[in-house]
């Protein structure tokens, strides 16, 4: 399995919205709020993964859960716009551990968030921000 590319998200970009998460309970609110920030509509109860907003919500949930579980709090999720793309940027405060693809886990055992992001997103990467003391994983989606 290739490693996750160490790179900044596309620039220039502007921040559309941000969420600070302290625990796994906060991820549910992130999903609803993110969908509304992307579409202007509430998250539909019958959502499918065929639409970009729903794919972004799924990826954001996975990356945010990874940040909460494996990083140091608080976790920060930002929605960015760069031209015809939307970017999810998920940060935590653990600079010592780079993100890694899970290898050798059975479905249902967790650890598939980065695999899912790689499959659904146009591009993904990660970077450190030494000034803010944060590690970021980002995923880019066409709109």
N, C-alpha and C positions, 0 to 999 in steps of 0.2 A: 504494500500500500504506500503510495507516495505521501510525503509529508505535506502539511498545509503550507502554502506559500506565505513567506513573511513579506508583506507589502501593505502599503497604505491603500485605503479605498480611493476610488476615482475622485479627482479634484478638478475644477472647483465643485464644491457641494454646499448646500445650505441645510440647516437643521429644520425639520418640519415639526417634530415632537420629541419628547424625552420622558422616560419613566425611570424612577429609582425603585429597586426591588430589594427587600431585606430578607424575604423568606419564600419558600415554594408557594405559599398561599397567595402571594402577589401576582403570580403568573396568570391566574384566571382573569384578573382585572386587566392585565396587559393585553391579553388576547382580544377582549372586547374593545378596549380603547384603541388599540393599534388598527383593528379592522375599520373602525369608524374614522380614524385619522387618514387612512388610505382611501376609503370609498365615500365617506360622508354618511354612511348607513350603519346601523347596528349589525353585529355579527349574526348571520342567519342560523337558525337552529338546524337547518337541513344542508349546511355548507358541504361542498365537495372539494376535493383537491384539484379540480380541473381549472380553477381560476387563480390568477396570480395573487390577489389579496389573501385568499385562504391558504395558499402555499406559504406566503410570507408569515402569516399568523402561526402556522405550524413550525416553520423554521425558527421564528422568534421565540416560541415556547421552548423548543429544544435547546437553543443556544442560551437562553436565559436560565433554564434549569441547570445546564452545565455550569454556568457562571456561579450560580448559587451553591451548587453541590461541590464543585471542585475549586472555586476561587475564594477570595476573601471579600466580605461585604463592605459596603453595599454594592450591588450590581447595578449597572446603568445600561438602559436600552435606548438607543437613539434611532429615529427614522430620519434619513437624509435624502435629499433629492439632488441628482447630478444629471442635468440634461434630461434625456428620456429614460432615466433609470431611478429606481428607489433603492436605497441601501439600508439594511439593518446593521447597526453597529452595537455590539454587546460587549460591555467592559466589566472587569472585576479588578481587584487590587492585589492579585497574586502575580508578581513579576517573575517569580522563580520557576514557574511551571508552564512550559509552552503547551498549547493545545495539541492533542494527538488524536488520530483516528483510533477508535476501539478496534481491536483485532481479536478474533477467536471467541466472541460472545454469541450466544444463541439469541434469537429474537425473543424479546420479552425480558431480557436481562439488562436492558439499558445500554447506553453507550453508542447509540446510532445517530445522535444528533448531527455530528459533522458529516457523516455519510449522507444523511438526508439533505443537509444544506448543499452539499456538493452535487447531489442529483437534481435538486429543484432550482437552484440559483444559476444565474448566468455566470457568475464568478464568485469566489470566496477567497479570503485571506485573513491574516492576523498581523498585529503589530504591537509594539510597546510604546507607551507614552511616558517617558521618564519624568517629564515635568509634572504630569498629573499623577504619576505612580499608578498607572493602569495598564492592563493587558486587554487588547480588543480583538474580537473575532467579528468579521463583517461578511455579509452576503449581499450580492447585487442582483436586482431583478429588473427586467424590462417592464415598462408600463404601456 
